[in-house]
Amino acid sequence: MSLSIGEMKIFGMAAYSPALLQNKRETYSEIYDCNRHRVYSLAFWMTDNELAAEQLMTDTFCSAFAVSEEPTADDIDRALVAELRQYIAIGTLILNCAPCDQVLSVRCNAQRVDLERAMIELPNTEKMIFVMHDVLNYDYARVAFLIGISETNCRLGSHQARLRMRELLAK
């Protein structure tokens, strides 16, 4: 089947090369599958709501694919942080816990439910730093870049989040 230039413009690439669309679909699916668990996990921890996390994940991938046909993990993370900023305030450190004057023993009696409840109570920026660094194993430089704060403030936020988690778990 031979199409003229005008027909190609009318029908687009899909009219004469369905294999290209199949390749794009496979690429999109592969990128989505490689990143969806991380994106949903972070979205869920930040919103504490499954439906909101699903919506954030959808919006994140739509934004990432709108910018690039093959977004990297960093592109997807930037899109997620941009979407999260529309829902919650991120970027200002709030916690200012006092230095520890005693060792709180929380290791032997902390359960997963207690950890989840304590993490939910953290302020947004500290929670995001805690989840990205301590749960998802991002380095401080990457977390600081994504959130838009200095690496020093990122380390401070991580320390404050850990202190607050200990306080909450000790109760």
N, C-alpha and C positions, 0 to 999 in steps of 0.2 A: 504494500500500500504506500503510495507516494503522496505526500501532502505538499501543497504550495506554502510559501512563506506566510501568506495571509492566513491560511488555515492553521498553521502552527501558532501564530499569534492568537487566533481565536481559541483554539483548543489548549494551548499551553503545552508544556512539556509532557503532561500526562497523556496526551493524545497520541504521541508517537514513541514514547519510551516509558512504559509502565515499570520496567526493570529499575529505572532510576528512582522512582517513588518507593519501590520495595526496598532498595538499598538504604534510602533515607529513613524509612520506617524501622528497619533493623538497627540502624545507627542510633536513632532516637530511643528505641526500646532498650538497647544496650546501655546507653548513658543513664537512662532512667533507672534501670535495674541496679546499676552499680552505685547509685547515690541515694535512692529513695529511703532506705532504712535510716541513714544518717540524718537526712533532712527531716523525716517524720519524727525521729527521736528528739532532735533539738527543738522542733516546733512543738511537740507535745510537752516537753519539760518547761518550755517558756510560757505556754498557754494553760497547761493543766486541763486541757479539753480536747477530746479526740476529734470532734467535728471541726473545731478551729484548726487543729493540727493538720487534718486532711485538706482543708481549704488553703491553708498556708503552703502546704506541699504543692498543691495544684498551681497556685499562683506563682510560686517560686520557679517551678519548671516552665511554666508559660513565659515568665519574664526572662529566664535564662536562654530558652530556645528562641525568643524574639530577638535577642542580642547576637547570638551566635548559633550557627547550625550544629556545631559540635562543642558545646560548652565544657570547660574543664571543671574539676571539683571546686577550684577557687572561684570560678565564675558563678557556679551554683550557690556556693556559700555567700558570696556578695549579694546575689539575688535574694537569698533567704533573709539575710540581715536587713536588706532594704524593705522586704515585705514585713518583717517583724517590727520595724520602726513605725510602720503605719498603725500597728495594734498597741504597742507598748513603748514606753520611754526607755531608750538604751543609750548609754554613754556617760552617765554621771554616777560616780561612786557615792554610795550613801552610807554604808556601814563604817563605823569607827569604834570597833571593839577595843576594850582595854587589853593591855598585855596580860598574858596568863600569869597568875601568881601561884597557881597550884595545878597539878596534873590531874585532869579529869579522865577517869577510866571509862571510856565509852565503847571500847572494842569488844568486850565480852558480852555485853547485853544489848547491843544495837541490832535491830532486825531491819529487813529491807523496807517494811512499811514505815518504820521510824525514820529511816534515811530519806525516803520519798517525801514524807511530811515535812521534814526539816528542810529539804531542798526547795520545796514549794514556798516556804516562808522567807527565803532569801530575796533581797531586792533584785530587780530585773538585771541590772548590769553585772552584779556579783554572781547571780545565778548563771548568766550566760557564760561568764568567764569560767566558773566552776565546771559547768557541763562541758564546755569546749575543751578545757585543759585537762581536767581530772577524769572525765568520763570518756570523751572522744579522742583524747591524747593529741590535741593540737599543741604546737609549741607556743610560747608566749608571744613571739613576734607575729605569728599568723593571727592569733586571737586579737592582739592589739590593733593590727592592721584592719581586720574585719569590723571591729567595733568602732574604730576611729579614736583610740586613746593611745597614750604613750605606753611603751613596754613596761616602764617603771610602775605606772598606775595599774597596768594589767596584773603585774606581780603583787602589788598591794591589794588589789581587789580579790585575787585568789587567796591570799593570806587571810584577809578579813572574812571571806566566805567560809574558809575552813574553821576559823575561830568561832564564828556564829553557829556553824553546824555542830561543833563540839558543845557549845552552850545549850543548844536545843536538844541534842541527844542526851546530855547529862541530866536533863530535867525529868 
